Amino acid sequence: MEAETVRVQLHFPLERVGKPVIWHLAHDFGLKFSIRRANIDPNVGGFTELELTGPRERIAAGLAWARESGVEVSALGSDGAHEWILR
C-alpha cells in the first residue's frame, strides 16, 4: 500500500478534549502524524491541525472513526501528489 499525506483539522468539543484521539489514529490505524498547530482549552474545546501519513484506506478509516467518536474533521488539503476528498 502506497503512503499518502493529508492535512486535516480536528475540532474537539469539550467532552472529547481529554480523550486520546490522536494516539488512537497512530496506534489503532497505523498512521504517522505531525501536529502543525493546536489550540486546546480543557474548559471550552479546541482544534488540532495534523498531517496524517499512511495508506489511503487507513487514513479514511481513522478519520471515519474520529467522526463517529464525536470529533469534527475538516480537510485542509494534501501533499499535492495524490489529491483526494475526505468523506
CNS distance restraints for C-alpha pairs under 8 A (distance, minus, plus):
assign (resid   1 and name CA) (resid  55 and name CA) 5.76 0.50 0.50
assign (resid   2 and name CA) (resid  54 and name CA) 7.50 0.50 0.50
assign (resid   2 and name CA) (resid  55 and name CA) 5.62 0.50 0.50
assign (resid   2 and name CA) (resid  56 and name CA) 7.84 0.50 0.50
assign (resid   3 and name CA) (resid  53 and name CA) 6.25 0.50 0.50
assign (resid   3 and name CA) (resid  54 and name CA) 4.43 0.50 0.50
assign (resid   3 and name CA) (resid  55 and name CA) 4.49 0.50 0.50
assign (resid   3 and name CA) (resid  56 and name CA) 6.97 0.50 0.50
assign (resid   4 and name CA) (resid  53 and name CA) 5.44 0.50 0.50
assign (resid   4 and name CA) (resid  54 and name CA) 5.45 0.50 0.50
assign (resid   4 and name CA) (resid  55 and name CA) 5.91 0.50 0.50
assign (resid   4 and name CA) (resid  56 and name CA) 6.30 0.50 0.50
assign (resid   4 and name CA) (resid  79 and name CA) 7.75 0.50 0.50
assign (resid   4 and name CA) (resid  82 and name CA) 6.87 0.50 0.50
assign (resid   5 and name CA) (resid  51 and name CA) 6.40 0.50 0.50
assign (resid   5 and name CA) (resid  52 and name CA) 5.47 0.50 0.50
assign (resid   5 and name CA) (resid  53 and name CA) 4.30 0.50 0.50
assign (resid   5 and name CA) (resid  54 and name CA) 6.68 0.50 0.50
assign (resid   5 and name CA) (resid  78 and name CA) 5.85 0.50 0.50
assign (resid   5 and name CA) (resid  79 and name CA) 5.76 0.50 0.50
assign (resid   6 and name CA) (resid  51 and name CA) 5.58 0.50 0.50
assign (resid   6 and name CA) (resid  52 and name CA) 5.45 0.50 0.50
assign (resid   6 and name CA) (resid  53 and name CA) 6.63 0.50 0.50
assign (resid   6 and name CA) (resid  75 and name CA) 7.90 0.50 0.50
assign (resid   6 and name CA) (resid  76 and name CA) 7.69 0.50 0.50
assign (resid   6 and name CA) (resid  77 and name CA) 6.02 0.50 0.50
assign (resid   6 and name CA) (resid  78 and name CA) 4.05 0.50 0.50
assign (resid   6 and name CA) (resid  79 and name CA) 6.30 0.50 0.50
assign (resid   7 and name CA) (resid  49 and name CA) 7.15 0.50 0.50
assign (resid   7 and name CA) (resid  50 and name CA) 5.63 0.50 0.50
assign (resid   7 and name CA) (resid  51 and name CA) 4.42 0.50 0.50
assign (resid   7 and name CA) (resid  52 and name CA) 6.37 0.50 0.50
assign (resid   7 and name CA) (resid  75 and name CA) 6.36 0.50 0.50
assign (resid   7 and name CA) (resid  76 and name CA) 5.07 0.50 0.50
assign (resid   7 and name CA) (resid  77 and name CA) 5.24 0.50 0.50
assign (resid   7 and name CA) (resid  78 and name CA) 5.41 0.50 0.50
assign (resid   7 and name CA) (resid  79 and name CA) 7.80 0.50 0.50
assign (resid   8 and name CA) (resid  49 and name CA) 5.73 0.50 0.50
assign (resid   8 and name CA) (resid  50 and name CA) 5.44 0.50 0.50
assign (resid   8 and name CA) (resid  51 and name CA) 6.48 0.50 0.50
assign (resid   8 and name CA) (resid  52 and name CA) 7.68 0.50 0.50
assign (resid   8 and name CA) (resid  73 and name CA) 6.72 0.50 0.50
assign (resid   8 and name CA) (resid  74 and name CA) 5.59 0.50 0.50
assign (resid   8 and name CA) (resid  75 and name CA) 4.59 0.50 0.50
assign (resid   8 and name CA) (resid  76 and name CA) 4.98 0.50 0.50
assign (resid   8 and name CA) (resid  77 and name CA) 7.07 0.50 0.50
assign (resid   9 and name CA) (resid  47 and name CA) 6.62 0.50 0.50
assign (resid   9 and name CA) (resid  48 and name CA) 5.58 0.50 0.50
assign (resid   9 and name CA) (resid  49 and name CA) 4.29 0.50 0.50
assign (resid   9 and name CA) (resid  50 and name CA) 6.23 0.50 0.50
assign (resid   9 and name CA) (resid  73 and name CA) 5.85 0.50 0.50
assign (resid   9 and name CA) (resid  74 and name CA) 5.11 0.50 0.50
assign (resid   9 and name CA) (resid  75 and name CA) 6.43 0.50 0.50
assign (resid   9 and name CA) (resid  76 and name CA) 6.71 0.50 0.50
assign (resid  10 and name CA) (resid  47 and name CA) 5.36 0.50 0.50
assign (resid  10 and name CA) (resid  48 and name CA) 5.23 0.50 0.50
assign (resid  10 and name CA) (resid  49 and name CA) 6.36 0.50 0.50
assign (resid  10 and name CA) (resid  50 and name CA) 7.77 0.50 0.50
assign (resid  10 and name CA) (resid  71 and name CA) 6.36 0.50 0.50
assign (resid  10 and name CA) (resid  72 and name CA) 5.74 0.50 0.50
assign (resid  10 and name CA) (resid  73 and name CA) 4.86 0.50 0.50
assign (resid  10 and name CA) (resid  74 and name CA) 6.55 0.50 0.50
assign (resid  11 and name CA) (resid  45 and name CA) 7.76 0.50 0.50
assign (resid  11 and name CA) (resid  46 and name CA) 5.85 0.50 0.50
assign (resid  11 and name CA) (resid  47 and name CA) 4.34 0.50 0.50
assign (resid  11 and name CA) (resid  48 and name CA) 6.74 0.50 0.50
assign (resid  11 and name CA) (resid  71 and name CA) 5.78 0.50 0.50
assign (resid  11 and name CA) (resid  72 and name CA) 4.96 0.50 0.50
assign (resid  11 and name CA) (resid  73 and name CA) 6.44 0.50 0.50
assign (resid  11 and name CA) (resid  74 and name CA) 7.98 0.50 0.50
assign (resid  12 and name CA) (resid  16 and name CA) 5.65 0.50 0.50
assign (resid  12 and name CA) (resid  17 and name CA) 5.75 0.50 0.50
assign (resid  12 and name CA) (resid  45 and name CA) 5.36 0.50 0.50
assign (resid  12 and name CA) (resid  46 and name CA) 5.17 0.50 0.50
assign (resid  12 and name CA) (resid  47 and name CA) 5.65 0.50 0.50
assign (resid  12 and name CA) (resid  70 and name CA) 7.73 0.50 0.50
assign (resid  12 and name CA) (resid  71 and name CA) 5.35 0.50 0.50
assign (resid  12 and name CA) (resid  72 and name CA) 6.80 0.50 0.50
assign (resid  13 and name CA) (resid  17 and name CA) 6.53 0.50 0.50
assign (resid  13 and name CA) (resid  44 and name CA) 7.35 0.50 0.50
assign (resid  13 and name CA) (resid  45 and name CA) 4.78 0.50 0.50
assign (resid  13 and name CA) (resid  46 and name CA) 6.74 0.50 0.50
assign (resid  13 and name CA) (resid  70 and name CA) 7.55 0.50 0.50
assign (resid  13 and name CA) (resid  71 and name CA) 6.91 0.50 0.50
assign (resid  14 and name CA) (resid  42 and name CA) 6.83 0.50 0.50
assign (resid  14 and name CA) (resid  43 and name CA) 6.67 0.50 0.50
assign (resid  14 and name CA) (resid  44 and name CA) 5.38 0.50 0.50
assign (resid  14 and name CA) (resid  45 and name CA) 4.20 0.50 0.50
assign (resid  14 and name CA) (resid  46 and name CA) 7.67 0.50 0.50
assign (resid  15 and name CA) (resid  45 and name CA) 7.68 0.50 0.50
assign (resid  16 and name CA) (resid  45 and name CA) 7.63 0.50 0.50
assign (resid  16 and name CA) (resid  70 and name CA) 7.10 0.50 0.50
assign (resid  16 and name CA) (resid  71 and name CA) 7.18 0.50 0.50
assign (resid  17 and name CA) (resid  40 and name CA) 7.32 0.50 0.50
assign (resid  17 and name CA) (resid  41 and name CA) 7.84 0.50 0.50
assign (resid  17 and name CA) (resid  42 and name CA) 6.21 0.50 0.50
assign (resid  17 and name CA) (resid  45 and name CA) 5.84 0.50 0.50
assign (resid  17 and name CA) (resid  46 and name CA) 7.41 0.50 0.50
assign (resid  18 and name CA) (resid  42 and name CA) 7.45 0.50 0.50
assign (resid  20 and name CA) (resid  24 and name CA) 6.34 0.50 0.50
assign (resid  21 and name CA) (resid  25 and name CA) 6.40 0.50 0.50
assign (resid  21 and name CA) (resid  66 and name CA) 6.98 0.50 0.50
assign (resid  22 and name CA) (resid  26 and name CA) 6.33 0.50 0.50
assign (resid  23 and name CA) (resid  27 and name CA) 5.99 0.50 0.50
assign (resid  23 and name CA) (resid  28 and name CA) 7.97 0.50 0.50
assign (resid  24 and name CA) (resid  28 and name CA) 5.08 0.50 0.50
assign (resid  24 and name CA) (resid  29 and name CA) 6.99 0.50 0.50
assign (resid  25 and name CA) (resid  29 and name CA) 5.25 0.50 0.50
assign (resid  25 and name CA) (resid  30 and name CA) 6.81 0.50 0.50
assign (resid  25 and name CA) (resid  31 and name CA) 5.98 0.50 0.50
assign (resid  25 and name CA) (resid  62 and name CA) 5.67 0.50 0.50
assign (resid  25 and name CA) (resid  63 and name CA) 7.93 0.50 0.50
assign (resid  26 and name CA) (resid  30 and name CA) 4.95 0.50 0.50
assign (resid  26 and name CA) (resid  31 and name CA) 4.51 0.50 0.50
assign (resid  26 and name CA) (resid  32 and name CA) 5.88 0.50 0.50
assign (resid  26 and name CA) (resid  33 and name CA) 7.11 0.50 0.50
assign (resid  27 and name CA) (resid  31 and name CA) 7.21 0.50 0.50
assign (resid  29 and name CA) (resid  58 and name CA) 5.81 0.50 0.50
assign (resid  29 and name CA) (resid  59 and name CA) 7.49 0.50 0.50
assign (resid  29 and name CA) (resid  61 and name CA) 7.54 0.50 0.50
assign (resid  29 and name CA) (resid  62 and name CA) 5.92 0.50 0.50
assign (resid  30 and name CA) (resid  54 and name CA) 7.21 0.50 0.50
assign (resid  30 and name CA) (resid  58 and name CA) 7.36 0.50 0.50
assign (resid  31 and name CA) (resid  52 and name CA) 6.29 0.50 0.50
assign (resid  31 and name CA) (resid  53 and name CA) 5.65 0.50 0.50
assign (resid  31 and name CA) (resid  54 and name CA) 5.19 0.50 0.50
assign (resid  31 and name CA) (resid  58 and name CA) 7.27 0.50 0.50
assign (resid  31 and name CA) (resid  59 and name CA) 7.01 0.50 0.50
assign (resid  32 and name CA) (resid  52 and name CA) 5.71 0.50 0.50
assign (resid  32 and name CA) (resid  53 and name CA) 5.05 0.50 0.50
assign (resid  32 and name CA) (resid  54 and name CA) 6.56 0.50 0.50
assign (resid  33 and name CA) (resid  50 and name CA) 6.42 0.50 0.50
assign (resid  33 and name CA) (resid  51 and name CA) 5.46 0.50 0.50
assign (resid  33 and name CA) (resid  52 and name CA) 4.58 0.50 0.50
assign (resid  33 and name CA) (resid  53 and name CA) 6.24 0.50 0.50
assign (resid  34 and name CA) (resid  50 and name CA) 5.57 0.50 0.50
assign (resid  34 and name CA) (resid  51 and name CA) 5.13 0.50 0.50
assign (resid  34 and name CA) (resid  52 and name CA) 6.74 0.50 0.50
assign (resid  35 and name CA) (resid  48 and name CA) 7.02 0.50 0.50
assign (resid  35 and name CA) (resid  49 and name CA) 6.02 0.50 0.50
assign (resid  35 and name CA) (resid  50 and name CA) 4.62 0.50 0.50
assign (resid  35 and name CA) (resid  51 and name CA) 6.58 0.50 0.50
assign (resid  36 and name CA) (resid  48 and name CA) 7.67 0.50 0.50
assign (resid  36 and name CA) (resid  49 and name CA) 5.44 0.50 0.50
assign (resid  36 and name CA) (resid  50 and name CA) 5.54 0.50 0.50
assign (resid  36 and name CA) (resid  51 and name CA) 7.10 0.50 0.50
assign (resid  37 and name CA) (resid  48 and name CA) 5.85 0.50 0.50
assign (resid  37 and name CA) (resid  49 and name CA) 5.08 0.50 0.50
assign (resid  37 and name CA) (resid  50 and name CA) 7.28 0.50 0.50
assign (resid  38 and name CA) (resid  46 and name CA) 7.69 0.50 0.50
assign (resid  38 and name CA) (resid  47 and name CA) 5.71 0.50 0.50
assign (resid  38 and name CA) (resid  48 and name CA) 4.17 0.50 0.50
assign (resid  38 and name CA) (resid  49 and name CA) 6.06 0.50 0.50
assign (resid  39 and name CA) (resid  46 and name CA) 5.47 0.50 0.50
assign (resid  39 and name CA) (resid  47 and name CA) 5.50 0.50 0.50
assign (resid  39 and name CA) (resid  48 and name CA) 6.43 0.50 0.50
assign (resid  40 and name CA) (resid  44 and name CA) 7.87 0.50 0.50
assign (resid  40 and name CA) (resid  45 and name CA) 5.82 0.50 0.50
assign (resid  40 and name CA) (resid  46 and name CA) 4.25 0.50 0.50
assign (resid  40 and name CA) (resid  47 and name CA) 6.03 0.50 0.50
assign (resid  40 and name CA) (resid  48 and name CA) 7.62 0.50 0.50
assign (resid  41 and name CA) (resid  45 and name CA) 5.27 0.50 0.50
assign (resid  41 and name CA) (resid  46 and name CA) 5.94 0.50 0.50
assign (resid  52 and name CA) (resid  59 and name CA) 7.20 0.50 0.50
assign (resid  53 and name CA) (resid  59 and name CA) 7.43 0.50 0.50
assign (resid  54 and name CA) (resid  58 and name CA) 6.54 0.50 0.50
assign (resid  54 and name CA) (resid  59 and name CA) 6.29 0.50 0.50
assign (resid  55 and name CA) (resid  59 and name CA) 6.34 0.50 0.50
assign (resid  56 and name CA) (resid  60 and name CA) 6.11 0.50 0.50
assign (resid  57 and name CA) (resid  61 and name CA) 6.09 0.50 0.50
assign (resid  58 and name CA) (resid  62 and name CA) 5.93 0.50 0.50
assign (resid  59 and name CA) (resid  63 and name CA) 6.12 0.50 0.50
assign (resid  60 and name CA) (resid  64 and name CA) 6.05 0.50 0.50
assign (resid  60 and name CA) (resid  86 and name CA) 7.14 0.50 0.50
assign (resid  60 and name CA) (resid  87 and name CA) 7.60 0.50 0.50
assign (resid  61 and name CA) (resid  65 and name CA) 6.15 0.50 0.50
assign (resid  62 and name CA) (resid  66 and name CA) 6.25 0.50 0.50
assign (resid  63 and name CA) (resid  67 and name CA) 6.24 0.50 0.50
assign (resid  63 and name CA) (resid  73 and name CA) 7.10 0.50 0.50
assign (resid  64 and name CA) (resid  68 and name CA) 6.22 0.50 0.50
assign (resid  65 and name CA) (resid  69 and name CA) 6.13 0.50 0.50
assign (resid  66 and name CA) (resid  70 and name CA) 6.61 0.50 0.50
assign (resid  66 and name CA) (resid  71 and name CA) 5.44 0.50 0.50
assign (resid  66 and name CA) (resid  72 and name CA) 7.59 0.50 0.50
assign (resid  66 and name CA) (resid  73 and name CA) 7.58 0.50 0.50
assign (resid  67 and name CA) (resid  71 and name CA) 4.90 0.50 0.50
assign (resid  67 and name CA) (resid  72 and name CA) 5.73 0.50 0.50
assign (resid  67 and name CA) (resid  73 and name CA) 6.52 0.50 0.50
assign (resid  75 and name CA) (resid  85 and name CA) 7.69 0.50 0.50
assign (resid  75 and name CA) (resid  86 and name CA) 6.47 0.50 0.50
assign (resid  77 and name CA) (resid  83 and name CA) 7.51 0.50 0.50
assign (resid  78 and name CA) (resid  82 and name CA) 7.09 0.50 0.50
assign (resid  78 and name CA) (resid  83 and name CA) 5.95 0.50 0.50
assign (resid  78 and name CA) (resid  84 and name CA) 7.56 0.50 0.50
assign (resid  79 and name CA) (resid  83 and name CA) 7.40 0.50 0.50
